[in-house]
Amino acid sequence: MHKLALLPVAQEPWRYLKPLVDGALFVVAFLLAYWVRYGLQWFIAVEPAYLVPLWVYTPSIVMLTLTLLLVHWVEGAYRMERGRSLLDELYIVFRATLVSIATVIVVVFLTSPSYYSRLIFGYTGIASLVFLGMARGIERAVIRERHRRGKGIERVLIVGAGEMGRTIIRAVMARPELGYQIVGFVDDNPDKTKTSIGPYPSLGTIDDLLDATRDASVDQVIVTLPWTSHSRILQIVRRCQLQDVQVRIVPDLFQIALSSVSVETLDGIPLFGLREPRLQGWQRLFKRTADLFFSLLVLLLLSPVFLVLAIAIKLDSPGPVVFCQTRVGLGRRHFTCFKFRTMRADAEQHLAALLAHNEATGPIFKMRDDPRRTRVGRFLRRTSLDELPQIWNVLRGDMSLIGPRPPIPAEVEEYEPWHLQRLQAPPGITGLWQVSGRSDLTFDEMVLLDVYYIENWSPLMDLRIVLKTVPTVLLGSGAY
């Protein structure tokens, strides 16, 4: 995990209100459980003689609530940290609820077994999971909305534009929920200060640090310089302290990205090693198996759609139904990529005349109102249905369902060295950049997101991208 994700957020009133809200919701969950058990009497009816008054359960309610809050506190649920996912929050809620319910059941049935219902504690556990889970989801939605309005955002300046600096930038771009806004970077290397990194501009050299932090209203400085710059790092820390700007230092182990480092201990002695690149061994086997299963499923379910689209394309304009183009895949291997044709059959011959109208940055061509596009083609592009024939590429092993966008050879020839990192994984039909803005992103932003995906791949990340792809496609966000 990137160190950036573990930085604490600023102290906010919610930090102190959260335990109170959790306690109140847990009490409400118990009251609901009491009503279900003795009012609705699901599963087991209660004789009037065995009806236990609510006040009898008061010690249990107190013990349950205090135990729940204690476990939450021990698990760090009330430490306001950036980077903790909703899944992490729900796991803490589950464990805290399970421990508190189990503790009270043991205590109660060792002391007064005949006066308490076992079902009421089960109902309480289920209700508390629902209530607390909903509270966590609402909390996340409120945080996202505040970030969208520019509230709770920390403005960050990166010191160092090397690989570690780019790693931090990729993490910030891929995880907007962290609440960071990078204002730019500084570096002493003149070659690095001549160009921007994606949308993030160079603000000069490290000697310009004080002016940059003041002019850009920087809240935090993240130093990503190599270990050889020890004295320079100390100088930066002193400068930031003079301006009351928080400074954090990312350990650069011989300029190796942290995502590539494994740490073990031998009697307290740290041993650092290098991990294999992502998508190796079982990971690649898992991804390939998932690709085959879901590709076959899509083909079976959408075969009628393929037929309808093919007929529509044929009736709309002369030319083949499927457009075939050479693309570059994993390890710079060339393959034939298939798409439903969205342009006139002679579109490639007219590309040179339109280059002056290119709306994209970097070695790619994008034009919002491309005159070569057909009527059906505009619909296909807007809905991303033109990508469907690439299911065949997935079955052949040329592509994956999820991965970086496959470039054409001419684009790769114009790549800078760091751009080539995006070719270290199989290209995909959808990917992290597609659900983060698609054509609205610059080329460097797209590459940064692709590299982040490769470095941090997991089945859960693929699932998140799939879930985000559906609304992105339906809304047509950034598609043209």
N, C-alpha and C positions, 0 to 999 in steps of 0.2 A: 504494500500500500504506500502511496506517496505520502511523505511527511506532511505535505501541504494539507492533506485532508484531516490531520489530527490537530490543527491549530484551534485553540479555543476562541469562541466568539466573544464579543463585548458583553459585559454584564448588562442584563436587561431585566425588567420587572417580572417577565414570564418565568424566569429561573426560580423565583420564589413563590410564584402563584401555582406553578405546575404541581408540586406535591399536594397543595390544598385541593386542586381540581381532581387529582387522582384519588385522594381520600374521599372526597364527596361522591365521586362516581362509583367508588367501591361500596360505599354505604347504600347508595341508590340501587346498585346491583343486588345487595343482600335483601333490601326491602322488596324488590321485585321478586326475588327467589322465595321470600316468605309468602308473598301473595299467591304465587303459582303453586307452592306446596300446600298451603292451608286454605287458600281461597278457591283456586281452580281445581286443586286436588288431582293433578295429572297422574296417571299410572296407579296411584295407591290412594284409596279413600281414607279419610281420617275420622275416627269416632269422636264425638264431642268430648268424651272423657280424656282423650289423648291429645286434644288441641292445646298446643304450648303457646302461651302468650308471648308477644314480641319482646317484652322486657326481659324475659328469661335469656334471650339471645344477646343481650347487651354486652356481656363480657366477651362473647365470641366475636361480635362486630368490632369491638375495640382491638382485640388481639389480631384479628384478621387484617384490619386496616394498618395497624402499626407494623406488622410483619411485612405486609406488601410494600409499604413505604421504605422500610429498612432494606429489603432486598433490592428495590429500585435504586436506593442510594448507594449500596455496595456495588451494584453493577454499573454505576456511573450514569444512570438515566437522567440525573439532575445536574450533571456537568454539561453545560451548553457547549458542545463541540461541533465543529463543522465536519462534514464528511460521513457522519453516521447515517446509514440508509434507513428507510422506513422498515425494511426487513429486519435490520438490527434492533430497531425500537420494538417491533412486534415480538421478536424473540425474547427480549428482556421482559416484556409484559407477560408473556407466556410462562417464563420461568418464575417470575415473582408471584404470579397468581398460583401456580402449582405448589410452590414452596409454602406460601401462606396458608392455602387450603389444607395441605398435608399436615402442617404443624398444628393447626387448630383441631383437626380431626383427631390426631393422636392425643392431644391434651384433653379434649372434651370427652372422648370415649374411654379414657382412662379414669376420669373423675366422675362423670355423670352420664353413663351410657344410656340410661332409660328415658332421659328427658329431651333428647335431641334427635332430629331427623337427619339421616345420612343424605337423603336426596336434596335437602336445602343447600348443603354445601356444594353439591354438584351443580345445582342451578346457579348458585352464586358464581362459581368458576366460569361457567359459560357466559353468563350475563356480563361479568367483569371483563372478560376477553373481548366481547363485542363493544362495550362502552369505551374501554381504554383504547382499543384498536381504532375506533372511530375518532376518538380524541386525538390520537397521534396523526391520523390522516388529515383531520381538520387543521392541526398545527402545521403540517407540511404545506397545506394549501395556502394558509395565511402567510407563511414565510415566503413562498413563491410569489404571492401577490405583492408583498412588501418589496421584494427584490425587483419585481417588474416596475414598481414605482420609484425605484432608486433608493429605498430605505433599507437600512441594515447592511448596506454594501460597503466593503472595505476596498479602498483604492490602493493598488499594489504597484510598486516599482521593482522591476527585476534588475539585479546587478549581475551582469554576465550573460552573454548571448551564445554560450556554447551549448553542448548537448544537454547539460543539466538544466540550463535556462529554458531550453525548448521543451524539456520534459515537464517543467512546471507550467509552462504556457499551455501545453496539450491537456494537462490535468484540469486547468481552469476552464478551457474551452469545452471540454467534454462533460464537465460537471458544473453547470451554472448554479445548481442548488447550493454550492459552497458559499456563494455570496461574495465572490471576489471580482473586482474589475481591474484588469491590468491596464495601466495608463501608458506603459512603454518600458524601455530598457536602456541601460547605459553599459558601455563596455570600452575598454582601452584599446581594443583591436580596431584600427581604422577601417579595415575591410568590412567588419560587421556593423559599424555605425553608418555605413553608406546606404543601407537598405533596411526596410522594415521586416519584421517577422509576422507575416500575415497582416492583420489590421493593427499591429502594435508597433508604433514608431520608435526610432532611435531618438533618445533625448540627449545624446552627446556622450562624452567620456565620463569616467568615474569622478574626475575632477569637477564635473558639472552636477554632481549628485545633490548638493545643497540647493542649488537653484531649481533643479528638476523637482525635488520633493516639495519645495515651496510653491512653485508655479502650478504644479499639477494637483496640489492639495492631497499629497500622499499620506495615507494612514499607516502603511506598513511597507518596509523594504525587505525583500527576500534576496539574500546573497547566494549566488551559485558559482562562485569563483573556484578554481582548482586549489588543491591543498598546498600547492607551492606558493600561493599568494597570501601566506599567513599574515605578514605585516600589513598588507593592503586591506585585508579583512578587518583587522583591528582598527585601522584608520577609519574605515567605513562605519564601524560600530560607534566610535567616538563622535563622528560627525552627526550620525542619526540621534544620538543621545542629546546633543546640543539643541536639536530642534524638537525634542520630545516625540520623535517618530520611532515606532516599534520596529525593531530589526530582528530578522530571523535568518539563520545560516543553515543551508542545506549541505550536509556532509557529502563531499565529492570524493569518493574512494578512487583515487587515481583516475578521475574523470570517467568513471564507469557509472552508467545510469543505475539508480537504486533499484529499479524494477528487475535488473539483471543480477542483483547481489543476493546471496543466501547467507544467513548468519547462524552459526551454531556455537555452543559453548563447550569448553573442556575444562572442568573444575574452575569455572568463572572466567576463563580466558576466551575472548571472542575469536572465532575463526571465520574468516570471510572467504566465500567462494563465489563462483559464477554459475548462475542457473543456465540451463539450456534455453534457447529462444522459445517463445510461446508457440503453440500449435505443433508440438512434437509428441511422438509416441501415442499414448492413449488419447490425448486431446485431439489429435488429427483423426484418429480412428472414430472417436465419438462424433466429431463434427461431420465426418464423411457419412457415417451411418444415419445421422439425423437428416443430412441433405438428401440421401436416397429415399428415405421413408417419406419425408414431406413432399419431395418432388413428385413421386409416384402418386401420392394422395391428391396433390393439386391437379395433376394431369387427369386423373379419374373424375374429379369433381368439376373441372372447368373445360372439359372437352367440348361441350356445346358452345361455350363462349368462344373458344378458339375458332370453331367453324363459322359462327356469326361474324366475328371480326374479319376473318379471311374473306368472306363474301363481300362485306362492306368495303374493304380496301380495294378489292378487284373491281367493284362497280364504280368506285369513286374516281379512280385514275388508272391509266394504263401502266403496266409494269408488274414485277413480281410481288407476291404477297409478303414474303420474308426478305428482309435486307440483311445481307451477309457482309461482315467487315472484319478485317484482321485486327485483333487486339493483343495486348501484352498481359500475360498472367504471371503466376508464381515463378520466381526465378528468371524473369524476363523471357519466358517461353511464349512464342506466338501461337495463337489459336484463332479459329473462325468463330466470331460471336454472332448470334442470331437475334434479330428484333423484327417486330412487325414494321413494315415500311410506313413511314410517316411523311416522307417527302416525295417529290417528283422523281421519276426514274433517273433523270439527268442531273440530280442535285449536286453530285460531286464536281461536275464540270463547271458549275456556277459559284463554287465556294470562293475562288480567288477574288471574284468581283465584290464579295461581301465582307472580306476581311477587315475593311476599314470600319465596319459597323459592329465589330466584335464587342460585346458587353462584358466579357469575362476577363479575368486577369490570368497571367501565366500562359502556358502553352496549350490552352484549350479554347475552343470557339463556342460561344453561346450568343444567341440573338433572340430577344423576346418575341419579335414579330418577323420571324424568318419567312421571306416570301416564297421559299421553296416548299414550305409545308402545305400539305393537302388539307381538305376540310376534315376528313376522318382523322388525319394525322394530328391535327390540333387537339382533337378529343382524346386520342390515344396518349399523347404527351401529357395532357393535363391530368389524366387519370392513371398514368404510368402503365397502362395496359400494353404499351408497345414492348415492354420488357418481358412479357410472358413467354415468348419462344426461348428465352435463356434458360428455362427449365431444362431444355434438352442439353444445354451446355453443362448444367449441374449434373445431369445423369451421366454425361460423358466424362466428368471429372475435370473439365476445364475451369469451372467456376464453383462457387459455393452459394448457398442462398443468402448468406450474410458475409460481407467483406468489403474491401476497397473497390472503388469503381475501376473497371478495366480500361486502361488508356490505349490509344492507338500508337503505333511505333513512332510516328513523327513527334508526338508529345514527349515520349520518353527521351528522344534525342536532345530535347531542350531542358531536361531535368537538371537541377543542381544536385550535387552528390547526396544531400540529405533527403531529397525527394525520393530517391531510389529505395528508401526504407519501406515505402508503401507496397513494394513488390515482393515483400517477404511473407505474404500470405495469399491464399487463393482469392481472386476477385469475387465480388458478390453482386447479386441482383439488388439488394438493399444493404445499407450499412449505416454506420454512425453519422457520417456526414449527411446522408440523405434525410435522416430524421432530425437534423440540427440546422436545416436551412436550405439544403440542396443548392440550386443555382444562385441563391441569394448570397452564398458564401464566396469568398475569394479563393483562388487556387491554393494559396499557402494555408488558409484555414482548413480547406478540405484535406490537405496532406497531413496537417497536424492532427486532425481527428482520426485519420486512417492509421497513423503511426501509434496514436494512443490506443486504438482498438487492438492493434497487433500486440502491443506490449502488455495489455491488461485483459486479454481475452479470457472469457469464462462462459460456461453454458448459461449462467444467469444474465450475463451481458447480452448474449444473443437473444434471450427471451425478452429482455427489456426493449431491444431494438425492434423485434417483431411487434411487440405491443404498441410501440410508438409509430411503426410504419402504417398501421391501419388508419389512424386519424390523419396522418400526414398525406396519405394517398387520397382519402376522402375529401380533404380540404384543398388538395392541389397546392400545398404550400411550396413555393419556390420552384414549381415545375413549369418549364417552357423549353 
